């Protein structure tokens, strides 16, 4: 397997994998990716941008809880719902398009020592069905964002016909977001209040990674196994804003770990100018169940985020080909196991990714990729998981929906 093949098709693997995660389960966006660490150049920098457009549409929506959490004006409680929303729309588009970015620089030192510094946005979510639907007591808008700053290093040495690489590193992570839902339906009242309650949260923490890889460069062969630890957000702080139901804004606190994951990646030359690749990843989303938040300075629960996830699995396989010294291409197929268990819309996803790489010279590489996929059908409603109830606010169904993505990467080598 010649050097041109390695620098062409192998470079596509990172962008194909990133596109393949365009609508992964849980809160995953870009996830973790350290493929740049394996680049053979002495110094390599890259920047990647991805645009994703999921089209999840909900139908046959029913308001399961027609009570109101707060009566207007007198502040007494009557239930947990947002009022009787039976007359509102029974269908709605749930998802919003989003962008995801990543950048990094890898430096190769002497004696087989390499280090990668990178910035990424591993986690995120954005749904915005609005308030004019029958499930507004479950969700009006939810948005989660993240930033991750990492240092990962490796040391490689000769073992048999190839090289064994030992990998280790750490990262600092910030996560923030909000959720809005209808707490009180003020339709028909003269008060200029929306009835929407809003929960804002933010937290940060540290994580680490370790792994091993074995490479035979002559055949473009590489096998890697990498573990990424949990990130303990032990001091999540925020506010619960109930001013739109005639109450106040309250400070709240809580805790939650972002998930650990294990990923196995394989690739090998299979014929002159042809490369096969694949990966299997497990992510510990099952720790995201009912996440409570408490009034500051007390042990009294103010609200909770209800997710009810199970662990996630993602499997990708594909093939790449070098057409000329300047042009290479790759195609991949990805299956992602949905993390929802009868509550929520995260069902299995199937996706087809296509990528192309252009090398105008030995120092610059431009990669473009696209993805089309299917978000499989399902339904959401009242379920009991490990003795805890979820989905009591609303129920709905959804069919097979489309997801599309475009990504671009610029790599500069020295």
C-alpha positions, -999 to 999 in steps of 0.1 A, spaced: 0 0 0 18 31 -12 21 65 7 -3 82 -17 -30 57 -8 -24 62 29 -25 100 27 -56 100 4 -81 74 15 -71 70 51 -76 107 56 -112 103 46 -119 79 75 -123 107 101 -148 127 80 -168 96 71 -170 87 108 -180 122 118 -208 123 92 -218 88 104 -225 103 138 -248 130 125 -278 117 143 -264 93 169 -283 84 201 -283 101 235 -268 136 234 -241 127 209 -230 151 182 -194 148 172 -184 125 200 -147 119 205 -123 115 176 -85 112 178 -78 99 142 -55 129 136 -31 115 161 -22 88 135 -13 112 107 23 104 96 33 140 89 55 158 114 30 186 120 -6 184 108 -35 208 115 -72 204 105 -105 221 109 -139 204 103 -174 217 101 -206 197 98 -242 208 91 -270 183 100 -307 186 91 -329 160 109 -366 160 101 -383 142 129 -421 148 127 -445 139 155 -482 129 148 -513 117 166 -502 137 197 -524 135 228 -522 155 260 -520 128 287 -521 152 316 -546 180 313 -540 194 349 -522 227 356 -490 229 377 -500 264 389 -533 282 389 -530 318 377 -529 346 402 -533 325 434 -502 302 431 -519 270 443 -511 237 427 -535 213 410 -512 189 392 -482 186 370 -495 193 335 -497 225 315 -534 227 313 -558 211 289 -541 212 255 -564 188 237 -575 215 212 -539 222 200 -522 207 170 -518 170 170 -488 171 146 -455 190 147 -419 191 135 -397 183 166 -361 188 155 -338 217 145 -309 217 121 -275 223 137 -237 228 131 -208 210 147 -172 220 147 -138 205 155 -102 216 152 -69 202 161 -31 201 156 -9 171 159 29 172 164 52 143 159 83 143 180 114 121 178 115 85 189 79 77 181 62 102 204 31 121 191 7 146 207 -27 160 196 -43 191 209 -79 195 198 -112 214 203 -146 196 198 -183 198 205 -190 162 216 -225 165 230 -256 185 220 -294 185 213 -319 209 200 -357 202 197 -382 230 193 -418 219 187 -430 252 201 -460 258 223 -489 254 198 -490 216 200 -508 191 223 -476 180 239 -463 215 250 -466 204 286 -437 179 278 -415 202 257 -416 236 241 -378 239 234 -348 220 246 -312 228 238 -279 213 250 -244 225 239 -208 215 249 -172 223 244 -142 199 249 -105 208 251 -82 178 249 -45 167 250 -38 132 237 -4 117 233 10 83 222 42 64 220 49 38 193 76 11 190 83 -19 168 65 -51 175 67 -79 149 60 -66 113 44 -34 126 43 -9 154 24 -9 187 11 24 199 2 32 236 -23 61 239 -32 83 268 -47 118 275 -71 141 293 -98 166 285 -117 194 301 -154 197 292 -182 223 296 -219 215 291 -248 239 292 -284 242 280 -320 248 288 -355 233 287 -388 251 283 -423 235 288 -458 248 293 -466 248 330 -499 267 328 -522 273 299 -532 310 300 -554 308 269 -585 328 275 -569 348 304 -561 385 301 -528 383 320 -498 389 297 -480 357 307 -469 328 285 -473 301 311 -439 287 301 -414 275 327 -377 275 319 -348 255 334 -312 268 326 -282 247 336 -244 246 332 -216 224 345 -180 214 338 -156 186 346 -125 166 336 -121 133 318 -93 110 306 -87 85 278 -64 55 273 -60 30 245 -37 9 222 -33 6 185 -13 -17 162 -2 -5 127 14 -20 97 19 11 74 30 -10 44 -6 -24 41 -24 7 55 -35 -16 84 -45 -3 118 -65 -16 147 -72 7 177 -91 3 209 -97 35 229 -116 41 262 -129 76 271 -139 81 307 -169 97 323 -169 134 329 -183 141 363 -204 172 363 -207 172 401 -217 208 405 -244 216 379 -259 250 387 -287 270 371 -321 287 375 -357 276 373 -376 306 359 -414 306 367 -420 343 362 -443 335 333 -467 317 357 -467 345 383 -439 330 404 -402 339 408 -368 327 395 -351 301 417 -315 289 419 -311 252 415 -283 226 416 -277 190 407 -252 165 393 -248 141 363 -219 123 346 -214 126 309 -210 90 295 -179 69 291 -174 50 259 -153 23 242 -145 23 205 -128 -3 183 -117 8 149 -102 -14 121 -89 -6 86 -67 -25 61 -57 -24 25 -75 -51 6 -62 -46 -30 -40 -20 -48 -55 14 -40 -85 -1 -21 -91 1 17 -117 -14 39 -126 1 73 -151 -4 102 -158 5 138 -179 -6 168 -186 19 196 -204 15 230 -216 45 249 -229 44 285 -261 64 279 -281 42 304 -269 64 333 -292 92 319 -325 84 335 -344 109 357 -320 136 366 -333 156 397 -325 193 404 -330 208 439 -336 243 452 -303 259 463 -294 253 499 -321 225 503 -327 189 496 -361 197 481 -365 187 445 -376 216 422 -378 197 389 -361 170 369 -349 161 334 -366 129 322 -346 109 296 -349 72 303 -320 62 280 -304 28 274 -268 22 263 -260 31 227 -242 10 201 -229 24 168 -215 2 140 -199 16 108 -184 -2 78 -171 11 45 -146 11 17 -123 36 2 -105 40 -32 -76 61 -45 -85 72 -81 -55 94 -88 -26 109 -69 -49 138 -61 -84 123 -58 -97 96 -34 -132 86 -23 -150 66 4 -184 52 11 -197 41 45 -229 26 61 -237 32 97 -263 17 121 -269 35 154 -290 19 181 -317 42 194 -314 50 231 -351 56 238 -372 29 255 -408 38 246 -403 74 258 -387 99 234 -379 98 197 -344 83 196 -350 51 176 -325 33 154 -308 53 126 -294 39 93 -271 62 73 -252 61 40 -221 84 38 -201 95 8 -168 114 9 -142 127 -14 -106 139 -8 -86 163 -30 -49 169 -26 -37 198 -48 -2 192 -33 15 173 -5 8 199 21 -29 206 16 -59 184 16 -96 193 13 -123 167 22 -160 169 15 -187 144 26 -224 140 27 -249 117 44 -284 106 39 -302 85 65 -334 72 80 -346 79 115 -368 48 121 -404 49 132 -418 45 167 -439 60 195 -436 77 228 -458 76 258 -462 64 294 -436 37 304 -422 24 336 -384 18 336 -368 3 367 -399 12 387 -399 49 376 -426 64 354 -418 84 322 -439 100 295 -470 108 315 -473 143 300 -481 134 264 -481 106 239 -474 106 201 -462 85 172 -436 92 144 -428 75 111 -396 69 92 -380 103 89 -351 117 68 -318 130 81 -292 147 59 -257 161 66 -228 179 48 -193 182 62 -161 198 51 -125 195 64 -93 214 56 -60 197 65 -26 214 63 5 192 67 42 201 72 
